[in-house]
Amino acid sequence: MATNKVTTNVIDMSGNTGGLVWTQGTTAQRPAGVAGDLRLNTDDSRLEFYNGTDWKRLSETAGTPTPDFQADFLVLAGGGGGGCANGAGGGGAGGLRTSYGSTSGGGSSAESILNMNLATNYTVTVGAGGSAPFGAGAGASGNNGGDSVFSTITSLGGGGGAHETNTSKSGGCGGGAGTLNVNSPVAGGAGTAGQGFAGGSGDFTGSVRHGGGGGGTSAVGEDGRTSNSNGGAGLAVSITGSSVTYGGGGGGNGNTSGSGAPGAGGGGNGYQYPVTNSTATAGTTNLGGGGGGGAYQQTGGAGGSGVVIVRYPNTVTISVGAGLTSSTTTVGSDKVTTFTAGSDTVSFS
């Protein structure tokens, strides 16, 4: 190996294509060392240097693999269940994150497309809808929906609708508020930035109770009022090749005439007082809608389950784990795989 000593005390080996062989040996063979000494430790095949006090390993980081292809995604979590009480809130829709189109949940811009690699396992989980338990007396709040996951993307389950003496629940989209205090509106549950909006407030004025509508992926839930408290609207996305609206909030309940209507995109109806045998309805399966708010000793609607959708080049083949329910279609030069239930891993070849 030719070397050229230059006046700046630098050894110039730029004209060579070989490697520089360092002194090497085991940990037990380390010399006393002078600050700046460099050697290869043959016990662990790592370079180490002497800092004047101790021998230290040189820092190593794993290289980022070059992506084999890119994939668009839509990850929608399960909606929250509606509350159960006079003036109960509607459930918030599941949070929505997507790279397809121009807009994602919560009014944010669409996210970056994912870089993907072949022969690599990626986690997929489809969030279940939150349940809406029956509650006597002051009632019961709906449960939050389950989170949905694809690879590094996680969307949070919608917040459950509150009952009349409970505070609001946050989530991907916030649950509608109950009617906690007389003449003092209660704020709805918070949504999550980049996923969904807050639920509407609840109100108790005199003898009139109205729960707030659950938040949606593209709009806040309406505040409780004497006519209705509608769920927030969902977001329309065309990742499957057709426009579908995902993540509508559940309508709130009132104890006077009228109730909250569901937000577009799978939200449930609030209990329609004083309609005999009326029931709050559930959010729509795989649209992540919030459940409608129930009434006194009337169960609220359960949240709708979420969905995970992946769009990738049709030259790629997907292998799906047994724990997932899915279907694959071809749209132009792409394949679109829709996961409707379960949790497992997938890989591509």
Secondary structure as UniProt FT lines:
FT   STRAND          4..5
FT   TURN            7..8
FT   STRAND          11..12
FT   TURN            14..15
FT   STRAND          24..25
FT   HELIX           27..29
FT   TURN            35..36
FT   STRAND          38..41
FT   TURN            42..45
FT   STRAND          46..50
FT   STRAND          55..57
FT   STRAND          69..76
FT   TURN            86..87
FT   STRAND          96..98
FT   HELIX           105..107
FT   STRAND          114..116
FT   TURN            118..119
FT   STRAND          122..125
FT   TURN            137..138
FT   STRAND          148..150
FT   TURN            151..152
FT   STRAND          153..155
FT   TURN            164..165
FT   TURN            182..183
FT   TURN            193..195
FT   STRAND          202..205
FT   TURN            206..207
FT   STRAND          208..210
FT   STRAND          235..237
FT   TURN            239..240
FT   STRAND          244..246
FT   TURN            264..266
FT   TURN            276..277
FT   TURN            285..288
FT   TURN            296..297
FT   STRAND          307..313
FT   TURN            314..315
FT   STRAND          318..320
FT   TURN            322..323
FT   STRAND          324..331
FT   TURN            332..333
FT   STRAND          334..348
//
